[in-house]
Amino acid sequence: MDLGSNWSSFTSSAKRMEGSATSEEDDGRLLALWTLVSLLTACGDVSAAEAGRRDYVAELTEFGGVGDGVTSNTKAFLYAVANLSRRASGGCGGGAMLVVPAGRWLTDSCSNVIIEDNFIISGDDCVAIKSGWDEYGIRVGIPSEQITVRRLTCISPTSAVIAIGSEMSGGVRQIFAENITAINSESALRIKTAVGRGGFVRDVFVQGMTLHTMKYVLWFAVSYGNHPDDGWDPAALPEIENKYW
């Protein structure tokens, strides 16, 4: 599909992101997606040593990460990526690898993020874009936006290469993906949401995906997942619009 002016406009925006400086506050917003910038996620009982695809390997727990479903891991991911980036730039055999052990890893909304040149093996989605859960995400109202994913190779046998939601109540917009290779993965792009989420998914641009041994190219799940408590609003319906493939 020829994305025309929409694609050109968004790629120009993505290029501007590369030259923008980030403040300490911006670093906090890099969260969910920058947290995945340099990840190679191992699942189940696969250890860092067994994964062994880079000369330097570290686990998120070494940087204070706690996968208990309660602790925010924003700083842990940020420290890990910064540390591994320095080691990789020092001539570390093609890069470094961050292993995320099995667990529930909480992060926040993010904006102005570039994820590029990554090889990810995951027991869940390789890249997951979220922005809050039901009435809590609606109340905070911080979207994940201006996110670029490119030159990514993903292996995710039971999940998606790029997933949006299902916790997207703060909104997700301006997602740009290109030059993606998927191997033995369930779906290329999956948008997950449910009644009570509210929020929106807007302006998703995808171009240049190479898919090997896949079940689905594009998968919408509109009744996905549970609710955090009984306070969710049945009238809060998500909006999904402007997808370019």
C-alpha positions, -999 to 999 in steps of 0.1 A, spaced: 0 0 0 13 35 -9 11 55 23 18 87 4 20 120 23 10 103 56 41 81 55 64 109 45 51 132 72 56 105 99 91 95 87 101 131 89 88 133 124 107 101 133 140 115 119 135 146 141 133 124 171 168 111 165 183 146 170 162 156 200 178 159 235 162 142 264 159 156 299 156 136 331 119 139 328 120 126 292 141 97 304 113 87 327 88 88 298 110 65 276 97 36 297 79 8 280 94 11 246 129 23 254 129 -4 280 128 -28 251 153 -10 230 182 -33 235 164 -64 248 167 -100 239 141 -115 261 145 -151 272 114 -170 283 108 -200 305 139 -215 321 163 -203 294 193 -187 311 215 -159 299 244 -183 294 222 -206 273 210 -177 252 246 -166 246 241 -146 214 265 -118 224 299 -115 241 284 -95 269 252 -107 286 234 -93 317 201 -99 334 177 -71 343 178 -82 380 214 -70 380 202 -35 376 175 -36 403 147 -50 382 119 -69 401 93 -88 381 67 -90 408 39 -72 390 40 -44 416 74 -27 413 80 -1 386 110 -11 365 115 22 347 149 30 362 161 -6 361 155 -8 323 170 26 318 202 18 337 205 -16 320 202 -2 285 226 27 292 251 2 307 249 -23 279 250 4 252 284 16 266 297 -19 266 285 -27 231 300 5 218 333 -6 232 337 -33 205 318 -61 223 315 -86 194 285 -71 177 266 -59 207 254 -68 242 224 -87 254 199 -80 282 180 -110 294 146 -104 311 137 -134 333 102 -148 335 80 -124 356 56 -95 354 76 -64 345 58 -31 349 66 0 329 48 33 320 38 52 289 66 65 266 71 91 239 97 99 213 113 65 212 134 47 186 138 9 187 163 -3 161 187 -30 151 175 -56 177 171 -94 177 145 -104 203 135 -139 213 104 -137 235 78 -159 253 54 -129 249 52 -99 225 86 -88 212 76 -51 214 46 -42 235 31 -7 235 9 1 265 -4 32 283 -25 24 314 -53 1 325 -90 10 325 -101 39 347 -65 44 360 -51 49 326 -80 71 316 -75 93 346 -38 98 341 -42 102 304 -6 100 292 -4 84 257 24 64 243 33 82 211 59 89 184 74 54 185 96 41 157 105 4 154 129 -6 126 153 -33 116 139 -57 142 141 -95 140 116 -112 163 110 -148 173 78 -151 194 60 -185 188 29 -176 209 26 -139 206 31 -108 184 60 -91 168 45 -57 177 15 -55 200 -5 -25 211 -25 -30 243 -44 -44 258 -37 -18 285 -40 13 263 -64 35 282 -41 65 280 -40 63 243 -15 51 216 -7 71 185 19 77 158 35 43 157 59 38 128 74 3 119 95 -7 89 121 -34 79 108 -60 104 116 -97 101 94 -122 120 103 -159 124 80 -185 138 58 -159 155 20 -159 160 12 -125 145 30 -96 130 9 -68 144 -17 -73 171 -40 -47 186 -56 -58 218 -83 -39 237 -117 -44 255 -148 -26 267 -138 -5 297 -104 4 283 -114 37 267 -85 54 251 -75 52 215 -51 37 189 -44 61 161 -20 65 132 -2 32 130 21 30 100 37 -4 89 59 -10 59 84 -37 48 77 -68 70 92 -101 61 73 -130 77 84 -166 80 61 -193 95 33 -170 107 -3 -176 117 -16 -140 113 -5 -108 97 -29 -84 114 -49 -95 144 -75 -74 163 -87 -87 197 -115 -65 210 -125 -84 241 -90 -91 255 -80 -94 291 -94 -87 325 -100 -56 346 -79 -44 376 -110 -41 398 -148 -35 396 -144 3 390 -141 0 352 -167 19 331 -187 -3 306 -193 29 286 -156 35 281 -151 22 245 -117 23 228 -113 40 194 -91 25 167 -85 45 135 -60 53 108 -39 22 102 -16 21 72 -2 -12 61 
